Amino acid sequence: MSLISLQLQPLTAKHIPQVLALDQLCFGGLWSKDGYLREMESPNSTLLILPAPHDQNKLIGLGCLWSIVEEAHITIMAVHPDLQRRGLGQLILLGLLRDAWRRGLERATLEVRASNHGAIALYEKFGFQVAGRRKGYYQATGEDALIMWRKGLDHPEFASQLQTWETAVGDRLQSHFLR
Ligand SMILES: CC(C)(COP(=O)(O)OP(=O)(O)OC[C@H]1O[C@@H](n2cnc3c(N)ncnc32)[C@H](O)[C@@H]1OP(=O)(O)O)[C@@H](O)C(=O)NCCC(=O)NCCS
């Protein structure tokens, strides 16, 4: 048995319709087509997509970061609702953290709904800590955002930490995605 192909890759124009569909499914339409095209073209943005293992035209996940001075701002993270809780969110977050490390960034940050306990637990697994709260940040609901930071991306031990996480995530994915 072998692990079926789960390969993060940069967004390309041919996947824009699928990205918009996944965005609609997970966020009700957070970013527009033009927004995704801008991300694709910006050298300061990394937008990773995760095609479905058996159908490269279908998308099951995406994640994006902006590189701003020495910080990685994680702006979007999504896994198809039918495939959540199998380790794919970890795979995507790890891909973004590796990209941030390759870019030589020092720390990563993001905002998350205070009620999004699943996402918060995911970020905490990778060393993110709550550093503050933006009151009423989400206008539609008035909900607060938590601000989370992960420091130490530039520390020498972070590279081996990434390796350790990748092994653990690979093991986790094997149990769900063996052919
Ligand atoms: C947040 C999201 C990306 C997580 O993706 P996922 O593939 O389900 O996450 P994983 O399977 O890799 O989970 C990794 C860990 O995160 C935590 N976690 C993830 N979802 C959770 C949930 N619903 N409840 C509790 N913990 C959860 C757990 O610690 C989990 O590890 P475990 O399964 O060994 O306990 C996904 O739920 C999603 O797309 N949600 C909708 C969009 C969204 O909220 N994005 C984040 C915006 S900031």
The ligand as an SDF file (V2000), in Angstrom:
LIG
                    3D

 48 50  0  0  0  0  0  0  0  0999 V2000
  -10.0830   24.8300   10.2370 C   0  0  0  0  0  0  0  0  0  0  0  0
   -9.9020   23.7560    9.1680 C   0  0  0  0  0  0  0  0  0  0  0  0
   -9.0240   24.3110    8.0500 C   0  0  0  0  0  0  0  0  0  0  0  0
   -9.2090   22.5370    9.8030 C   0  0  0  0  0  0  0  0  0  0  0  0
   -8.9830   21.5750    8.7940 O   0  0  0  0  0  0  0  0  0  0  0  0
   -9.0380   19.9990    9.1080 P   0  0  0  0  0  0  0  0  0  0  0  0
   -8.5420   19.2920    7.9070 O   0  0  0  0  0  0  0  0  0  0  0  0
  -10.3660   19.6300    9.6080 O   0  0  0  0  0  0  0  0  0  0  0  0
   -7.9870   19.9190   10.3040 O   0  0  0  0  0  0  0  0  0  0  0  0
   -7.1310   18.6350   10.7370 P   0  0  0  0  0  0  0  0  0  0  0  0
   -7.8820   17.3850   10.4490 O   0  0  0  0  0  0  0  0  0  0  0  0
   -5.7780   18.7700   10.1470 O   0  0  0  0  0  0  0  0  0  0  0  0
   -7.1050   18.8610   12.3160 O   0  0  0  0  0  0  0  0  0  0  0  0
   -5.9220   19.0580   13.0000 C   0  0  0  0  0  0  0  0  0  0  0  0
   -6.2130   19.3330   14.4550 C   0  0  0  0  0  0  0  0  0  0  0  0
   -6.9310   20.5560   14.5740 O   0  0  0  0  0  0  0  0  0  0  0  0
   -7.9190   20.4340   15.6080 C   0  0  0  0  0  0  0  0  0  0  0  0
   -9.2550   20.4480   15.0200 N   0  0  0  0  0  0  0  0  0  0  0  0
   -9.5520   20.5870   13.6950 C   0  0  0  0  0  0  0  0  0  0  0  0
  -10.8950   20.6320   13.5330 N   0  0  0  0  0  0  0  0  0  0  0  0
  -11.4430   20.5100   14.7610 C   0  0  0  0  0  0  0  0  0  0  0  0
  -12.7720   20.5000   15.2450 C   0  0  0  0  0  0  0  0  0  0  0  0
  -13.8120   20.6120   14.4210 N   0  0  0  0  0  0  0  0  0  0  0  0
  -12.9700   20.3830   16.5710 N   0  0  0  0  0  0  0  0  0  0  0  0
  -11.9260   20.2770   17.4220 C   0  0  0  0  0  0  0  0  0  0  0  0
  -10.6240   20.2740   17.0190 N   0  0  0  0  0  0  0  0  0  0  0  0
  -10.3950   20.3850   15.7170 C   0  0  0  0  0  0  0  0  0  0  0  0
   -7.6600   19.0940   16.2780 C   0  0  0  0  0  0  0  0  0  0  0  0
   -6.6870   19.3110   17.2740 O   0  0  0  0  0  0  0  0  0  0  0  0
   -7.0980   18.3050   15.1160 C   0  0  0  0  0  0  0  0  0  0  0  0
   -6.3050   17.2300   15.5200 O   0  0  0  0  0  0  0  0  0  0  0  0
   -7.0050   15.8150   15.8900 P   0  0  0  0  0  0  0  0  0  0  0  0
   -7.9780   15.5080   14.7930 O   0  0  0  0  0  0  0  0  0  0  0  0
   -5.8370   14.8750   15.9470 O   0  0  0  0  0  0  0  0  0  0  0  0
   -7.6850   16.0170   17.2000 O   0  0  0  0  0  0  0  0  0  0  0  0
  -11.2680   23.2670    8.6170 C   0  0  0  0  0  0  0  0  0  0  0  0
  -12.0850   22.8910    9.7030 O   0  0  0  0  0  0  0  0  0  0  0  0
  -12.0100   24.3100    7.7930 C   0  0  0  0  0  0  0  0  0  0  0  0
  -11.7670   24.4630    6.5910 O   0  0  0  0  0  0  0  0  0  0  0  0
  -12.9480   25.0210    8.4320 N   0  0  0  0  0  0  0  0  0  0  0  0
  -13.7690   26.0150    7.7030 C   0  0  0  0  0  0  0  0  0  0  0  0
  -12.9640   27.2420    7.3260 C   0  0  0  0  0  0  0  0  0  0  0  0
  -12.2440   27.8380    8.5390 C   0  0  0  0  0  0  0  0  0  0  0  0
  -12.8150   27.9760    9.6170 O   0  0  0  0  0  0  0  0  0  0  0  0
  -10.9610   28.1970    8.3250 N   0  0  0  0  0  0  0  0  0  0  0  0
  -10.1370   28.7960    9.3480 C   0  0  0  0  0  0  0  0  0  0  0  0
  -10.3280   30.2730    9.3450 C   0  0  0  0  0  0  0  0  0  0  0  0
   -9.2230   31.0620   10.4860 S   0  0  0  0  0  0  0  0  0  0  0  0
  1  2  1  0
  2  3  1  0
  2  4  1  0
  2 36  1  0
  4  5  1  0
  5  6  1  0
  6  7  2  0
  6  8  1  0
  6  9  1  0
  9 10  1  0
 10 11  2  0
 10 12  1  0
 10 13  1  0
 13 14  1  0
 14 15  1  0
 15 16  1  0
 15 30  1  0
 16 17  1  0
 17 18  1  0
 17 28  1  0
 18 19  1  0
 18 27  1  0
 19 20  2  0
 20 21  1  0
 21 22  1  0
 21 27  2  0
 22 23  1  0
 22 24  2  0
 24 25  1  0
 25 26  2  0
 26 27  1  0
 28 29  1  0
 28 30  1  0
 30 31  1  0
 31 32  1  0
 32 33  2  0
 32 34  1  0
 32 35  1  0
 36 37  1  0
 36 38  1  0
 38 39  2  0
 38 40  1  0
 40 41  1  0
 41 42  1  0
 42 43  1  0
 43 44  2  0
 43 45  1  0
 45 46  1  0
 46 47  1  0
 47 48  1  0
M  END
$$$$
